[in-house]
Amino acid sequence: MFSVSLVAHMLREKGVLEFVAAARRIKANYPEVRFVLVGGLHPNPGSIQKEEIESWVREGVVEWAGQVADVRPWLAQTSVFVLPSYREGVPRSTQEAMAMARPVITTDAPGCRETVMDGVNGFLIPPRDVDALVAAMERFIANPNLIRSMGTESRRLAEERFDVRVVNQRLMQILGITS
């Protein structure tokens, strides 16, 4: 079964509303696709209220796991990871998805764009662009082989760019600490 997950605090700036809008549109044509929100509520004024999330669940648009201690089981059962955030540092959630060999759809915003090579391990979309998010999701639905090939590239890039041993070794070389 094809599934799409977003792992983040339930904040508007994480692109949760765009994720839900895209899910609603995809489900109109592909009702079997699962959309899963993983993450807890936040005291931030931009937080999405529990009642709103529960209404999406009742509508059948998304499933909501809430706050979880370990995202790995959730990522293991997702086909494609999505983070339509408006802005980030380099997001840990995309790195975790990449480490688990999942293709990523994220925004072409600073931080987010550092994790995806567009067309290689996923797709970059403009922030706040539901049409582009739907189109990227539909590319995976229409071409399921991309899930595996881009997922493999995600894992390779995660090892290359974000493995702490590799990063520390590069830093030590830059600082002249090792030969």
Order of alpha helices (4+ residues) and beta strands (2+ residues): beta-alpha-beta-alpha-beta-alpha-beta-alpha-beta-beta-alpha-alpha-alpha
